[in-house]
Structure formats: C-alpha cells, structure tokens
Amino acid sequence: MLAALAGCSKDVEKPDPAKATAPTTPTAPGAAPVAAAADPARQNYEAASRGAGFTVGQPMAARSVLVFFDPQCPHCATLWLASKPLHDRIRMVWMPVAFIRPVSGPQGALLLAAPDPAKLMDQHESLLAGGAGGLAVSGAADADLLDKIKANTALWTKLDGQSVPHLIYRAGAEGPYGKQSGGLPTGQLAQLLGL
C-alpha cells in the first residue's frame, strides 16, 4: 500500500487518502479486452495530458507522471527532489496551478517561460525551502502564460484535484493508469510506477 507523504489542499493543508485511487488492472488473459475509452483512469490521463507544463526525465519513457503543482507548495518541492533519482527511467510533466498564494500564478508563468525550466525549478525550490518564498517576480506576468495556468487549475479541479501535488500517471506503455494526491518519497514513487 502506498501512503501519501503530504500535500497542500484547497481547504486544509493535509492529504485526503480517500482521494487516492489504485491503478487500474490490466485485462486478465483470455478475458474480453476492455475498450480504452471505458477506463476512467486512462481518460483522466489523456485529459490531463492536454495541460501546459514542462517535461523532465526521459521524453519517450513508457512510465509517465503528469504532476499538477502549485509553486508555493512545500510538498510539491519535496516531490520534485524525490523524483530526481528516477528521471533516467520516467517522464514527468510538471503543470503549474495557482491557488495557494497570489504569487503562485506569476511564479508558474516564470517556470513555463524559462529556456531551462528544470534548472529554474531547482532554483525556485531552493529559495522556497530557504524561506525566501521562491522565485522573485518583477513586473506583470505574461497574460498568455497566466491563461495556461488558469486552464491547468480548471483542468486539475475537473479531474477531482483537491490537493497538490496531484499525480496522474501511466505505469507502462499500456498502463496501468492511476492518480495519487500528495507527494511520495522516491521508493514509493518507484513502486507506484512499477520500477
């Protein structure tokens, strides 16, 4: 059983274990195949893949994690660090949402606009962990990028997002698919993805 490390909630800063879902199970040998469109976890993955974000890890990896995160979430920062040892075997797409603080949207826009978003995310998370609040935002954020973050936030809510980090994943080329609210340490993330 996987336990959520922690997450930032829209209401209260604690994860809701009841919101985590188990991965879908593949069809048993000899059983009638289930149409992909009938798999709600796969549908959620496909819907989430339309969000705007930046990719780290292996772009063509069969194991893929779509992460809705708020730049002001300390639990998202923990997941960022925990996922790094797995980047040689997985693909992660980090999609900013904004609900914790007013600076969340502008910081997300800086990350989306960066020529090297992973490097800037490292800097941001270091500043956040050090109590500096993350990246400094000067001037108005790009309106198109803020619109993408608003769209990500709406998509996250539509996909039953209640806290961040909110992971929607594919644990292999054909699944299983699932979701996890709250961060995980490296070992549990690897287990979730079948590594």
Steps between C-alpha positions, in 0.01 A plus 500: 500500500627845414453785742498863400790695645309826515326756285366854501121504490259760370331485841742359759871419466472122538456221246174313467595131469147422381571703184790275391395230259662172428631445151270326259571134446584364160262257334552141611624254236206356307260768621326733263709816461353816647484793263753769592228763496318309779798529738440815710862511620625494141246768404629718787858447382409596144309808621787605729750463216338803336625723784790743459824412672868420467654156463786347695645152472476279195261651240410160349479297823212254532456602863363851510382726782299817448540718810265785585693721744476844658836682507433597862443141618781361720375144440541553126860604568553175690360299208723694259807385695369146557436447129849597382661156548233354270540746212718255310203259479186714498346805336346767720300797383468770765186710445463809719168590661431802717297504819728525805620862469461781248866454393433136398380594150783740418761253631344225289517731199874558561554123505302444179689780322847387606743370235607238759199452730663214696794721595267784597281256697809390695572865580137568591476199732829591667371853568167364623669252735723778631199708598542757223161422340639369174578693183471877514242631257556849365254665268188351349498135402431402139121494458506199266699299753267605782209380284673162465538479877131590546414226250724255690324594824159444342616166355642392837168585669304315229719194561403507869817674614468594866864533596842533344709336392238308305649225285327332209716221367552222251716222645586341164443537127146361533444588866392444763376855549423669829516810714658595829439810708795603712870451458690176535858419598719360224445134587122527512492697175710227338262236637196690372652500152603135508875566513 
